[in-house]
């Protein structure tokens, strides 16, 4: 196969000759970042090492960096690092394998029609250099062949993914002691599963995926790739704690990769370890900021801030939650999270000072809910009533989606809370409870998500309403449901303690958990709704 190259700022044109008579010409576009040479970031990387068949130290270092960045889901920077490795050693077959791997599908995104030609070309270059590869490297390169085809069609991607998983099963069986190969096998299995939603432990595919990843972590609890995948594979199951042993180490394994710093928080949120989740996302936000100085990699910074705001809200850290939401609004112009954070912590005057609406129907509804709730608390009843009507109208008509949720369920939750508060302000507790119950019904329709779209549960209002009328057993029931759904959250703990006290009961464990929560919190709670 002969190859010629012509470079301009945005594309590389490759002319490839297949067999003696067939000529194939294709333009392959690369992201603008490829106009600049990739650098090594030793401060940001961990001690990961995958030995390759190259005498070039630079090729080895860029390869190590690329591998770690793929484990951190920094796809484009990983591809740039692998490209730098084969530029340092043009004969390095496994270096071309790395670039081909990086362009393929990964857990957070399917391979696109723009990426497919890059992956296919890099694989062909790797195959041309098999004579320079070790036996294991050659086997790794060949295992990619079923994954990348010349005429890629997105609707048929599942066929290639299944063929790739089958090839990786064989490869992992042949090299069971290579933890990176076994991890890549686990990754290939994960690509065959639905990315979102709850996972059943009765599903044999889920069990197989868990076992493959745990087989790596049983031998190296600090493996960044296997732990990253295990967190995602367990977070939406009844046993998120399966990932806790490795999550303790994960955030430090690639110090400057913000997504790796952040990933333990998926496990900590599900376990209700809110302070740990805050810490993970704070470190991730630091790495996002370091990226501007060439000392880190900013990977999903808005997600890191959203998780930070959510965990801090559940943990009662008002200053952290509000600052994270402010930083998020600066980063993406979305004031919805800031509006909700201010409502969560009772800063109603600050809500009414906001004058920058976000974009998007559901984001706007969050902003409007906050304005209506704050207006009610500040005595502007007519404004609150007008906004309430608009929220119910939207609940009944919207077809919008918010991440993985039907927008109507989010809007209906907020409308029910505001309606209940209005009824409460009028002294109609029966109507208030019915409204809060309606909010809870909408809330229970929400899908699994990290983080959840609202930094509070309507049960915080429903429990408070039951307490108000002296129905303390019913209040306790609602707070216990909330604790089951959001373990150790400060609002639910406070509600359980108060309900038990009103029932002349005591729970030492709840008392200890609440005392611990308050030791981290910066708020004093008069009730769970504010």
BAVOVO-482724 format. One record per residue (C-alpha): residue in one letter; x, y, z. Coordinates in steps of 0.02 Angstrom, whole numbers, plus 32768, in hexadecimal, padded with zeros to 4 digits. Layout:
N
AXYZ/...
END
This chain:
530
X800080008000/X804A80A57FCB/X802181478023/X803582007FFA/X800B8291806E/X7FDD83478052/X7FC683B580ED/X7F5C844F8107/X7F1A849B81A8/X7E82842E81BD/X7E98838E815C/X7F0D83088123/X7EEF82B5807B/X7F2482018071/X7F2F81A47FCD/X7F2E80EA7FEE/X7F4E80637F6D/X7EFD7FBA7F8F/X7F3C7F297F23/X7F8E7F467E7B/X7EFC7F9C7E28/X7E897FE87EAA/X7EA5809E7EDA/X7E4880E77F6D/X7E4D81A17F94/X7DFE81EB802F/X7E0B828E808D/X7E1A82758148/X7DF5830D81B2/X7E448323825C/X7E15839982EA/X7E6B844182EE/X7ED0840D8387/X7F36839B8314/X7F82843782C5/X7FEE84488361/X806F83C8839A/X803E83648433/X80A4837984D1/X80CD83068561/X807A83308607/X80DE82D18689/X808E832E871C/X7FE182F986E3/X8009824386C5/X801281B0873C/X809181228745/X803A80BE86BB/X80AE80618643/X80867FF285AE/X812B7FB98562/X81307FC384A4/X81A67F86841C/X820180298400/X82AF80688427/X826A8119842E/X8251815784DF/X81E381E3849E/X817381678442/X8162810284E3/X8135819A854C/X80B481DA84D1/X806B812C84C6/X805C81228584/X800A81CD8585/X7F90819E84FB/X7F5C81008556/X7F3A815F85F7/X7ED981E7859E/X7E698164854E/X7E4B811985F9/X7E1B81CA862E/X7DA581DF8598/X7E0E826E8552/X7DF6822584A5/X7E3D82AE8436/X7ED782CC84A1/X7EF4821184A8/X7EF0820783EA/X7F6B829883E1/X7FDF8240845C/X7FDB819D83FB/X7FFC81FE835B/X8092824F83AE/X80D181A283DE/X80D481648329/X811C820982EE/X81AA81E98368/X81BF81398323/X817481268275/X818D80698279/X812C8051831B/X80977FE482EF/X804A7FE6839C/X805380A4839D/X7FE180A78305/X7F7380288360/X7F6280A783EC/X7F22812E8378/X7EA980B48326/X7E67807E83D1/X7E5181338407/X7DE1815F8374/X7D6880D08396/X7CCB80CE8400/X7CDF80E584BA/X7C6580DF854A/X7C2A81938539/X7C1F819B847D/X7C0D813083E2/X7C8C81408355/X7C5281C482D8/X7C5C81C7821B/X7CE88248822B/X7D4C81DA82A2/X7D3481368245/X7DAB815F81B4/X7E318196822F/X7E2180F2828E/X7E22808981F0/X7EBA80E381A9/X7F1D80D3824B/X7EF6801A8254/X7F327FFF81A2/X7FD5805781CE/X7FE87FE68266/X7FCA7F4B81FC/X80517F848181/X80CF7F83820F/X80AB7ED9825D/X815F7EA6823E/X81917F2982BF/X81167EEA8341/X81277E6683C8/X80B37DD083C0/X803F7E1C8442/X803E7EC583EB/X80167E718346/X7F867E148398/X7F447EB883E1/X7F4B7F0A8336/X7EF27E7882E1/X7E6A7E7B8366/X7E3A7F298328/X7E1A7EED8277/X7D657EB88294/X7D437F6182E6/X7D757FD38257/X7D367FBA81A6/X7D548024810D/X7C9F805780EF/X7C60807A819E/X7BA5809081B7/X7B7080CB8266/X7ACF80678263/X7B347FC78253/X7BB27FF182DB/X7B6C7F6B834F/X7BA87EE582D5/X7C5A7F2782DE/X7C507F3D839B/X7C197E8883B3/X7CA27E478340/X7D207EB1839E/X7CE47E6F8447/X7CF67DBD8406/X7DA77DE283CD/X7DD17E318474/X7D8C7D9984D0/X7E087D2E8472/X7E947DAA8491/X7E707DB3854C/X7E6C7CF68554/X7F167CEF84FF/X7F637D76856F/X7F057D668615/X7F947DB38678/X7F977E538611/X7F227EC08677/X7F117F4385F0/X7ED87EC4856F/X7E5B7E7C85EB/X7E1E7F2E860F/X7E087F4D8555/X7DA37EAD854C/X7D347EF285D7/X7D247F958577/X7CEE7F3684DB/X7C677EDD853F/X7C297F818588/X7C147FC984D9/X7B917F4384B9/X7B277F7E854C/X7AB180128559/X7B1980A1859E/X7A9080EA860C/X7A0B80A98681/X7A04802C8710/X7A617F878706/X7A217EE4874D/X7A977E7087A7/X7A2F7DE28760/X7A697E1086B1/X7AF37D948681/X7B447E188612/X7B537E8E86A7/X7B9B7E028712/X7C197DD5868B/X7C4E7E8C8679/X7C647E9E8735/X7CC97DFE8740/X7D3F7E3086B4/X7D637ED98703/X7D717E9287B2/X7DED7E118772/X7E5F7EA38746/X7E437F0087E8/X7E607E638850/X7F127E6A880E/X7F297F278808/X7EAD7F8B886E/X7EF5802D8826/X7ED98005876E/X7E8B80A58728/X7E36805A8690/X7DE47FC886E9/X7DAD8031877D/X7D6680BB870F/X7CFC803B86B3/X7CC97FE08753/X7C888082879F/X7C1880998708/X7BE77FE28706/X7BB07FE387BD/X7B6D809387DD/X7ABF806A879C/X7AB37FC087F3/X7A7E7F9888A6/X7B367F7F88D2/X7B98801C88A4/X7C0B7FF68935/X7C5F7F6E88CB/X7CC67FFA8880/X7CF0804D8926/X7D967FF28946/X7DE0802C88A1/X7D8780D588A3/X7DF08102893B/X7E89810088C9/X7E4081308820/X7E4481ED8830/X7F0181EE8848/X7F31817287C1/X7F3A81F68737/X7F4F829487A1/X7F308318871D/X7E9F82C686C2/X7E0383178709/X7D8C828D86D7/X7DF3820C8735/X7DFA828187CC/X7D3E829187C3/X7D0C81DC87A4/X7D0B819F885A/X7C7D8218887B/X7C0881AA8816/X7C2281238898/X7C24819B892C/X7B7F81EB88F6/X7B29814388ED/X7B6E81138997/X7B3F81BC89E1/X7BF381ED8A06/X7BD182A089D7/X7C6E82EC8A22/X7CDA827289C1/X7C79829C8922/X7C9683558941/X7D4F83358957/X7D5D82CE88B7/X7D088353884F/X7D6983E0889F/X7E0B838A886C/X7DC3836F87BE/X7D98842887B1/X7E4B845087E3/X7E8A83E48752/X7E10843B86DD/X7E5E84E18710/X7F0F849D8704/X7EEF8474864E/X7EFA852C8623/X7FAE85298663/X7FE28488860E/X7FDF842386AE/X7F3E83C1869A/X7EB483888626/X7E0783D4862E/X7D8F8344860D/X7CD38367861E/X7CEC83FF8690/X7C3284298691/X7C0C837886CD/X7C8C83898758/X7C3C842A8793/X7B8C83E48788/X7BBF834E87F1/X7C1583C2886C/X7B7B8430887F/X7B0A83988894/X7B74833E8914/X7B8E83DD8978/X7AD283FF8975/X7AAC835189BA/X7B3683628A3A/X7B00840E8A78/X7B99846D8A3B/X7B43850B89FF/X7BDE857189D6/X7C2884E5896C/X7B8484BF8913/X7B61857488E8/X7C13859988B1/X7C1684FF8842/X7B71853687F4/X7BB785E587D8/X7C51859E8784/X7BE1852F871A/X7B7A85C686E3/X7C1A862186B2/X7C56858B8651/X7BBA856285ED/X7B4285F38609/X7AC38581865F/X7A7B85D386FB/X79FE8546871E/X7A6F84EB879A/X7A99858D87F3/X79E085B48804/X79BE850B8853/X7A55851488C6/X7A1A85BB890A/X796B85758927/X79B284DA897D/X7A0A854889FC/X798285CB8A12/X79D9865E89BF/X793886A18977/X796D87578967/X7A03872288FE/X799186BF888B/X792887598868/X79C487BC8841/X79ED874587B1/X79BF87888705/X7A15870F868F/X79A586858650/X79F685E6860F/X79D085968568/X796984F9854D/X78B884D68582/X78DF846F861D/X796E84DF8656/X78F885738647/X7875851886AE/X78F584FF8739/X791C85B88736/X786385E38735/X783E856B87C4/X78C585BF882B/X787D866A8803/X77CE86308834/X780885DE88D5/X787086758908/X77E186EA88DC/X776D8688894E/X77EB869089DC/X77FC874B89C1/X7741876789C5/X7723877A890A/X769387008902/X764D87328858/X76F6871A8804/X7707866F8853/X7658863D881B/X767886788769/X771A8615875F/X76C4857C87AA/X7642857F871F/X76C9858A869A/X772484F586E9/X7687848986E7/X766484BD8633/X771484898604/X770483E58663/X766B83B985FD/X76B083EC8553/X776D83D8854E/X77C1835084E9/X786F838F8517/X78F4831E855F/X7972834C85E4/X7A0782DA85D7/X79B4822F85EE/X790E82688635/X7864829A85F5/X786083548616/X77AD834A8656/X77E682E586EC/X7862836A8721/X77E983F98704/X775A839B8759/X77C7837D87F2/X77EE84368801/X773A846A87DE/X76FB83F58866/X7777843C88E4/X774984F088BB/X768E84C888BE/X76A284758967/X76FF850A89AD/X767785808970/X75F1851589C3/X7659850E8A62/X766985CC8A64/X75AA85D48A61/X759C85588AF1/X755384CF8A85/X75BF843E8ABC/X755083B98A6D/X7569840989C1/X7622842289E5/X763C836A8A0A/X75DE8336896D/X764D83A98905/X76ED83678954/X76B182B58935/X769382E28880/X774483288877/X7787828588BF/X772A8221883A/X777C828587AE/X782382788808/X781C81BA880F/X780C81B48752/X78BB81FB873B/X793E818686F4/X79E6815E8740/X7A5E81EF8728/X7AFF82348771/X7ADC82AE87B1/X7A2082B487C3/X79D2834C876E/X7993839A8812/X79FE83B888AD/X796E838B8921/X78E1830E8934/X7828833D8940/X782582C989D6/X788183518A35/X77E283B98A22/X776883288A39/X77BC82F08AD9/X77BB83A28B1C/X770183B28AF4/X76D683138B50/X773B83518BE5/X76DB83F48BE0/X7635839B8BF9/X767B83258C7C/X767C828A8C0C/X772A825D8C46/X772481A68C12/X76FB81DA8B60/X7785825C8B67/X77FE81D68B9F/X77C781668B10/X77EC81ED8A8F/X789582188AD9/X78C581608AE0/X789B814F8A27/X790981E68A06/X7998819C8A6B/X798780FA8A0B/X799181598966/X7A1981D3899F/X7A7981838A2F/X7ABA81F58AB9/X7A7982968A69/X7A6D831B8AF0/X79B9834B8ACB/X797882998ADA/X79DF82788B76/X799C83148BC9/X78EB82E38B9B/X78FD82338BDF/X794682738C83/X78BB82F38C9A/X783282778C6F/X787981F88CE9/X7887827C8D70/X77D182AC8D57/X77A581F48D69/X780B81EA8E0B/X788781788DB6/X7942817F8D9E/X79BD81318D23/X7A73813E8D55/X7AB181168CA6/X7A4981A28C5A/X7A85821A8CE0/X7B3A81EF8CBB/X7B2281FF8C00/X7ACE82A88C13/X7B5582E68C89/X7BD782B38C07/X7B7683098B7D/X7B6D83AA8BE0/X7C2783A28C01/X7C4183BD8B45/X7BA884288B23/X7BA284E68B2C/X7AE584F48B47/X7A6F84EC8BD9/X79C7849F8BAC/X792284DF8BF1/X78C9845D8B85/X78E983F78AE8/X789384688A6A/X78CD851B8A94/
END
